[in-house]
Amino acid sequence: MAQIKQDVRSTQLFEHPSEELLLTPFLAGFDVTWGARRKAFNTEVSMYFLKPEPFITQMFGFEHEIALFLSDFSSLEARTMQATDELLSALPAKGRVDQGVFFLSSPSDKGKEWVADYTARNPQGRIPVVFNSVELRAKKDDTWLVRNILRGQLFSRDLFDYQLPLDSDLFFFGRDQIIAEHIDAIRRSQNRGIFGLRKTGKTSILYKLRRIMERDNLGAFLYYDCKLPSIRMLKWNELLARVVKDIGAYYGIPVPKSMDDPRKIADTLISVLTATPKDKTTALVFDEIEYVSPLAIDDVHWHKDFVPFWQTLWAAQSQVRRLSNTVVGVNPRVVEMDTIDEIQNPMFGIIQPQYLKGLTCDEIRQMVRFFGKRMGLDFTVEACDYLFDRYGGHPLLTRMACSEVHDIDQRRKVKRPVTVSQTDLARDAESRDAELIFYCRHVVSELKKFYPDEYELLEMLASKQVVDVMDLSIEPEYTRHLKEYGLLRIDDVGRPAFAIPVVGQHVGNELARREKRKLVRRVIPLAERQGWVQRRAQTITREIRELCRVTDSKSLPSLFGTNSFPEAERFVSVQPASRNNDFVTFINIANRCFVESIEKHGRALGSKDYFWTDVKNGYPDLWDALQRIKIYRHNDLHLELNATAEAELRRYLETDLEGRRPSQVEEVWFVFQQSVLDGLLLGVQCELNRLS
């Protein structure tokens, strides 16, 4: 049993002895370490600090003390919540108690319902747990009362399901370096651009910058959401006039009532900026910049107005170094175009685009475990890393995935707290990701419109044309934005992959649906197969011989010895497989060429395990493709497979047939053949890149 500290007894409880009955149920898990009577927003409450015992910390994730507020009023009002918010933000609570959650006791019999309605209207506030003071007194000896109420209110609430920009520091995670860089740029009156995919947290960062500027009294932070009709429908001089009025209003500087003459707006802007305090900076932020740019679709007057608008801002900034401009959007073309209608783009070279990617793995861990613990979901470190790998650190996709974990457990009536492991996440991946389709579509919604060539490359990668993407990715114009957005990653051997796999799955499914395919893999059309198979075989033959030349020059373990691989002529003349017999013929030729010849060379060197040791360790990507040949050949000849080989067969079938049984796949024998040829060429090219 925990205890009430003597200081609390001799001060707060000495003056308010009746409150000890309300504290008693909390002693079944918390020490009472501090207490006082406090007043804020014309509301007086008793405030206590509760230190959780280890089992409470383990159960509910409380790592700091929790504030308990006791209200005497028969009903709750908004001012009660405002009072708790102010008291938590002030000393001694600030820096000592958990800022994300607090306890509130009230005699109101509808307190829980009222608070639920309040938090629904103010979702980014702290998390309140509501207790009824009548019940606390009546059940003061019930050691499970507090724990049951905590379970009922915390474990049933979905803290992950929030999709609007964050306007509170309570639930803002990561981005420390970006925030620090932008605050420094504002202090120095420099300009910045933030670009990124939808729902990566751009607007949340802007809100954070505003809070810091207000907290540190750095100057005016003037935010303009350019997608609003009240902004984008303005002419360039009208928008500048609004900016001037807003600056004047913030600093109390008188401005002309009418600024209709575009010829005078620059002088007025400079005059007002000159009158601002010399120790303050005015930060102008233009969110959704595409709507007031040459890229605008609805308000096309900005195709012409863009240049004079920014020419005026730069001119003012050059004369009064107390102005900082930040533009934010999805498409950085507004700062990348050197000219607009043969006129120099005022933004070109002035604003360097900074791309906002996902959170880091550590930031994802912090966010997921913070919310999860309070919901009775204890995500392991491995589970957090799985979420990072699958959703690329994208904050919204990760939160929505965790929200689905909560919903799945609710439907299964899983008792909480519960540990969420990597195995649990992998088991439910298909059903969970099916719920994220809308969000994935929203994330890449404008990419296809802005960069059709790069989006087509994404579609190729999603449909498993990895070798073709590998060739194209050498050219920066096909991949630059995809990398900057954090959608595409290329490993150290040049192999491309989706940095956000669930988005890749969405892109592949959408393309397959549009092309009326059952498989996400794009299978070569029947009319093109003859030429495609021959070209693939010829390319593989040429690339393997190049690999042999490179390995010899570097004195690395050889693959085939001095005689290269046998039956090269038969391999380059293989035909498309339309039946089982065709595939058996093809896989036998491939096996004799590339697998048996390696094993024979190994035996000649006196090594029985040459294929499984030297080749596997020295050429891992090629070895994986060769093992596919070996296992498919053994399977089609009905040779007995050991347990390891059986597991590998299931892995290759899962990959090549996308989870379907062979009987469920049309033209399955050519699908196998295409998978073998693609895998072989990819493996060889990865090895060449590794050695180059």
N, C-alpha and C positions, 0 to 999 in steps of 0.2 A: 504494500500500500504506500502510495506517495504521501507527501506532506505539504502543509502550508508553512512557508518560511516565517520565522519569528518576526521579522521586520514587517511582514504583511499583517500579522496578528496585532502587533503593537501600534500600527498606524491606521490603515484603511479599515480593518475589521473591528478595531476598537471603536471607531466612529460609526460603523455600519455593521453591527454584529449579526443582523438578520441575513446578511449575504453569505454567511458561512454555510448555511443549508444549501444554497445554490451551487457553492463550490464543491461540496462533498462528493457528488457523483463523478466529478472530474478527477478526484484523487485515485480512482481506479486506473490510472494511466498517465497522470500528469502531476508534477510538482507545481505549486503556486508560488512563484518567485518574486512577484512585484504586484502592487495594487495602489490605485489612487482614484480620486474622483476628478473627472475632467469635463470641460464644457467647450463646445464648438457648435457653430451654426444655431445658436440659441437652444441647444439641446445639452442636457447634463446626463452623463452616464458614468457608471463605475467601470474601470478598466483594469484588467488583470493580465499578467503574463503567465502562461502555462508551459512548463518545460516537459516535453514528452519523454516517457520512459522508452528504453530500447525497443521493446516489442511494439509500441505504438509507432515509433519511427519506421520499423520494418513493415508494419501493416499499412500505414497510410502515407509514408514518404515524408513525414514532417522532420526536417533536419534542424530546424530552428524552433525557438519558442513561438507559441501561438497566442495572439491577443484574444481575450474574451471580454466582450462588452455586455454589461447588464443594464437593460433599460427598464425604468419604472413605469413608462407610459403604457396605457391600455391598448394603444394602437401604434403601428409603425408608420412613419412618414419619410418622404425623400430626404428631409433634413437629418434624420437618424443615420442614413447611409452616407450622407455627405460628411457628417461629424466623424464617423468611423474612418472615412477615407483621410480626412485631415489629420486626425490623431495618429494614424498609422504612419503618415508621412513625416511626422514631427518627432523630436526627441521626447522620451527615451526609446520609443518604438523603432524609429528609423535606425537601421543597421543592426537591430537586435532581434526583432521578431520576423517571422515569415511574412513577406509583403504580398504573397499571392492568395492567402486564405486567412479567415478570421472566424471566431465564434460570436454569435449574437443571441442573447437570451432576452425574451420579452414575455409579459403576461398575456399578450394577444393570442387568442385561440385561432387566428387566421394569419399568424406571423409567417409561417412557412410559405403559404400561398402568395402572400403579398410580396415577399422577397423574391420568390420565383418569377413573379410578373415583373418586378423591378429589374432583375438581372437579365431577363429576356429583352428588355428595352435598353439596357446598358451592358451589353455582353462582354465588354473589355474591362469591366471593373474587377475588383478582387472577388474571390470565391467565398461567399458567406455560408456558414453552416448554422441553421436556426434551431434554437432550443426554446421550449416553452417552460417558463419559470415555475408554473404550477406543477407541471410534470416533474421537474427537477426536484422540487421539495417533496412531492408525494413518493418519489422513487429514489430517495437519497441513498438507500442501501443497495440499490441494484447496480452491481459492478459491471454489468454489460450494457447499461442504458446508453452511455455516451458512445461506446463503440458501435452499437446498433444504429444510432442516429447518424453517426459519421458514415457508416456503410450505406445507409439508405439514401443519404443526400449526395455524398461524394461519388460513390461507385455507380450511381444511376445517371449522373450528368456527363454528357459528352463534351469534354473540354477541347477536343481536337477539332470539332466541327465549327470552325469559324473561317469565313471566306473573304471578309472585307479587309481593307488595309488597317494595320494596327495603329491606333492613335493613343496607345498607352505603353509605357515602358515595362509594365508587368509581364507581358507575354512576348516581348521583343527579344529575339535571340540572335546572337552573332553580328556580323557586319561591322565589327569594331574598327577594323582598319579603314574600310570605306568611309565610315562616319567621320573618323579622325581626319582623313585626307580632305574631305569636303568642308569640314569646319575650318581647317587650315586655309583652304582655297578661298572661302568666304572672308576670313580675316584679312587675306592678302588682296582682296578685290580681284580674284581670278575667276575664270569661267570654267565650267565643267559640263559634261554630257553623260547621262546615265541611260544605257539602252539594254534591253533584255526581253526575253519572252514574256508572254502574259503570265501574271500571277507569280512572278519571281520575287516580289517584295519591293518593287521600285517606289511605289507610293508610300509604303510603310517607312522606307528610309527617309523620304521627304518629311513625313510627320515627325520622325525622330530628330531631324535637323532643326525643324521649327521649335521643338521642345527645348533643345539645347540652346538655341539662340535666345529664346525667352528666358530660360533659367539663368544664363550668363549675361543677359542684357547686352547682347552684341549689336543689336540694331533691328531693323525691320526685316521680317521674313514675309514676302508677299507671294502668295501661291495662286497660280492661274491654271485652272483645269480647262485646257483648250478644246476639249470635246463638247463642252457646254455651248449651246447656241448663243448664250449671252456673251461669250468670248469669241467664238469662231466666226460669228456673223458680222463682227465689227470690222471696219476698214482699218488699215494700218495706223493712221493718225488717231482714230477713235480709241484703239486699244492703248496707244501711247498716252492719250489723254487720261484714260482710266488709271494707268500706272502712275502718272503724275499726281492725280487726285489722291490715290492711295498712299503715296509717299508723303504728300502734304498732310493727310489726315493722321498718319502714324506719328509724325514729328510735330504736329501742330503748326505747320508752315502754311500761310495763306497762298492760295493758287488762284489764277483767273477763273471766273465762273464759266467762261466760254473759251474753248480751245479748238475752234472749228477750222482755223487756218492751218493747213498742214505745213505751210512755209515757216510758221513760228513755233511749232511744237518742239523742235529740237532746242531752241533757245530757252523755252519754258522749262523743259526737262533739266537742262544744265543749270538754270537758275535755282530750281528747287533743290537739286542735289548739292549745289554749292552751299545752300542754307542748312543742310543737315549737319548734325554734330560731327566734329572731326574725328572723334573716337568711336564712331559707329559706322557700320557697313549696311547698305541696303541690298538684300539678297532677293533677286527676282527669279522665280521658279516657274517654268512653263512646262507643265505636264501634258502628255499626249500631244507632243509638238507637231506630229504629222498633220493634225487638223488645221494648223495655221502655217502651212508650208507649201512648196511646189508639189507636194504629194497629196494635197487636199483633194477630195473627191466631190464633196458637197459644195463647199464655199470656194469656188475656183478663183475668186478675186485675189486669194492669197498667193496664186502663182505669180502675180505681179507685185502684190503688197509685201511679200516676204523680204525682198531686197531693201526697200526704203525703211522698213521697220527696224531691221537689224543694223543697217548703216547708221541710223540715228542712235541706237543704243551704244554701238561701238564708239561713235563720235563723242557721246556724252561721257562714256567711261574713260576715254583717253584724256579728257579734260578734268574730270573729277574722279579721283581714284578711291571712291567710296561706294562703288557699285560692283556687284557680282551677279553673273547670270548663269543659271543652270537650266539646261533643256533635258527633257526626259521623254522616252518613247520606246517603241519597238524597233523602228527602222532608222538606222544611223545614216541613211543616204542624205538626210538634210545637212549633215556636216561633212559628208564625203564628196559631194559634188563640187568641182572646182569652179564651174560657171553655171549660171541660170539665165537662159535666153541670151547667151553671149556676154553676160555681165558677171563679173567676179562674185562668187558667193561670199557674202560677208562672214559666214561661219567657217569657211574653209581655212584650216590652219590656225584658227582662233580657239576652236573647241575640239579637243581630242575625245573621241568616244570611249567611254569606259563601259564594258559589258558586265552586267550583273548575272552571275551564274548561281548555282545552288549553294546551299550552306556547306560548310566543311563537315567531315565525318564527326569531329568532336562536337560541333554545334548541333548536329542532328541528334547525337546522343543526349546532349543537355536538354534539348527541347522535348524529345520523346519521353525521356525519363521524368522530367519535371511534371508534365501533364499526366503521364501514365501512372506514376506513383499515387497521385491524388485521385485516380479513378480505380485504384486497386489492380492496375495492370503493371506488373514489374517486368519491363522489357530487359532482357539480358543484353550484355555488351554485344554478343554475337548477333542477336536479333536486331539491334540498332545498326550494326554494320551491314546486315542484310538489307535493311530498309534504305540505307545510304546507297548501296550498290544498285538496288532495283529502281530507285526513284531519283538517283543522281543528285541527291541533296536538294531537290526542288521542294521548297517549303510547303506549298499547298498540296502537292501530290502526296508528300509524306504524311501530312496531317490527315488528309482524307483516307489514306490507307490505314492509318491507326484508328480513325473513326470507324472504319469498317471492321477492324479487329474488335472494337468495343461492341458493335452491333451484332457481330457473329456470336460473341460470347453471351450477349444478352439473350439472343434467340435460343442458344443452347442451355441457358440457365446455369452457366458456370459460376460456381461460388467464388467470391473474391475475398481477399486478394489472391491473385493467381500469377504465376510466372509465365511470361510469353517468351518462348524460345525461337530460335531460327527454324527449327523443325516445324513448329506450329505455323509460322508465317509461310513457309514453303508449301505446307499441306493445303492451305487455303488460298494460295496465290491466284488460281484461276477465277474463283468466285469473287475474291476481293478486287482483282484488277478489272473484272467486268463492270464493277460499279464506278470505275475511274474513267470510263470511256469519254464521258462528257468533258471532264477536266483536261484529259489529254488533247481532245479536239480543240479546246479553248487555248491551250498552251501554244499550239502550232497554227492557230487559225489564220494568222496574217503572214506566216512565213511563205506559204505557197503564192500569195499575191505579190509579195515584195521580191522574192528571190525564186522564181519558178525553176531555174536550172538547178539550184542547190536543193530545192525540195524534190526534184526528180531524182537527184542522187540519193536522197534519203529513202525514196521509194525503192530504188534499186537495192540499197542495202537491206531494207526491210524485207524485200522479196528474195533475199539470200543470194544476190548476185555480187558476192563479196569480192571475187577476183576482178570483176569489171570496175567496181568502185575503187579497188586498190589501185588500178591503173589511172583512173580519173583523179584520184585524190592527190596525185603529184602536182596537179595544176591548182594553184591557190584560189583562183576565181570560183572553183567549184566547192571549196570547203571552208574558206576563211570565216564566213559568218556562222557557219554551223559549229565550228570550233569555238568561236567567240561566245556564242549563245550557250555553250555547254551542252550541245546536243550530240556532238560527234567527238569521239576520241580515237586516236591512232596510236597503237602501241609501238614498242621499240623495234618491231620487225615490220612496221608499216601496215599492220592489219587494222582495218577500220571496224568500229563497232559503235552502237548507240551508247552514249553516256547515260541516257535515261531509258533503260530497256523497255519499260512499260509504254513509253511513247513510241518506240520502234515497233512494238507489238500492235499498237493502235494504227500506225501508218501502214503496216503490212496488211492488217485486216481490212482497212478501208480500200486499199488498192486491189486486194483479192476480190472484195465484194463488187467493186466497180468493174473489174474485168471478168466477173462471174467465174471465179476460180474457187475450188474448195481448199486447195493448199495455198498457204502464204507464199511458199516458194514458187517463183515463176518458172514453170516447166516449158522447155523449148517447144514451140509449135511443131506439129508433125512435118509441115512442108520445109522447115528449116533444119531438121535434125541431121540429115545426111551431111550437109556442109559443116554444121556446128561440131559434130562428133569428130570429123576428120581434122578440123582446125584445132580443136582442143587436144587431140592426140598428138598432132604435129608440134604444137607449142609445148606440151609436156615433155616430149622427147628432146626437143631443143634445149629446154630449160634444165632438164636433168643432166644432160651432157655438159652444160655450162656449170652446173653445180659440181660435177665431178672434176672439171678443170680447175675450179676455184679451190676445192678441197685438196687437190694434188699440189697446187702451188703453195698452199699453207701447211702442207705436211699433216693434214688432219686424217682421221680414220677414213679409209676409202669405202665406198658403198659396194662396188661391183668388182674391184680388182682391175687388172690391165685390159681385160676384154670387154669392158662396159657391160651393158645388160643385153641378154639374148632376145631374139624374136622381135627386135625393134620394128622390122618390116611388117610383121603381122599386127603389132600394136597400132601402127599408124594407119592401118587399113581396116580397123574394126568398124563394124556397122552398128547403127542404132538398134537397141534391144526393144523388140516389140513383144517377145514371148519369153518364157522361162528358159528355153533352150538357148535363145540368143544371149541372154544375160550370163548363163553358165559358160558359154563359149568366151564371152568377153572377159569375165572375171578370172577364168583360167589363164587366158593370155596375160592379163595384167599381173596375176600372181606369179607366173613363171618369169615374166620380165623383171619385176621389181622386188618380189619377196623371196622367192626361191633362189634367185641369183645372189642376193645378199647373204642368205643363210649358207649357200654353197661356198661363197667367198670366206665367210667366217670359219667354216669347218676347215678350209684350206689353211687358214691362219692358226688352226688348233684351238678355236673357241667354239664351243657348242652353243653358247648363249649370245653370240655376236649380235643378232637382231635385237635381243631383249636387253642388252647392256650397252655396248658401244654405240649402236645406231640410235637406240632410244634416248640415251643421255646426250649424244652429240648432235642429233637432228630431231628434236622433239616434235616439231610441227609436221615434218615429212613422215616421221614414224607413225603418228596418229593416222595419217591418210593411208599408209601402208598396212597398218593393223586393220583398218576397215576392209581393205581388199582381202586380207588373210582370213578374217572372220566370216565375211560374206561368202568367200570361196568354200570354207569348211562347212558352213551352214547349207549351202546349195548342193554340196555333195553328200549331205546327211552324215557328215563325220561327227563323232561324239565330241562335244565341247565340255571343258571343265567348268567349274563354277565361276571362275574369273572371266573366262571367255563368254559364258552365258550372260554375265552381267554387262560385258562390253557390247555384246550383240544387242541387248535391250537398249543400251545407250545410243547406239548408232541408229537403230530402228526408230527410237523416240525422236531423234534429231531429224532424220531423213523423211519420216512419214508424219512428223508433227503430232505424235501421239495416237495416230490411227493404226488400225490393223491393215496388213497388206491387202486383204479382201475389200477394204473400204476405199482404196486409192485407185483411181483410174490410171491406166498405163503405168502400173507400179514398177514394171521391169525397166522402163526407161527412166523413171524417177530414181531408182537405185543406180543406174548407170550414170546419170547426170550428177548425182551426189558423189559418186566415186571419182569421176573426172574433175569436178570442181574442187573436191577436197585435195586431190593429188596436185593440181596446179597451184592451189593456194599454199599447200605445204612446201612445195619447192620454192615458190617465190618468197615465202617467209624466211626460209633458210638462206637464200641468196642475199636477202636484205640484212639478215643477221651477220653474215660474213663480209658484207661490203664495207 
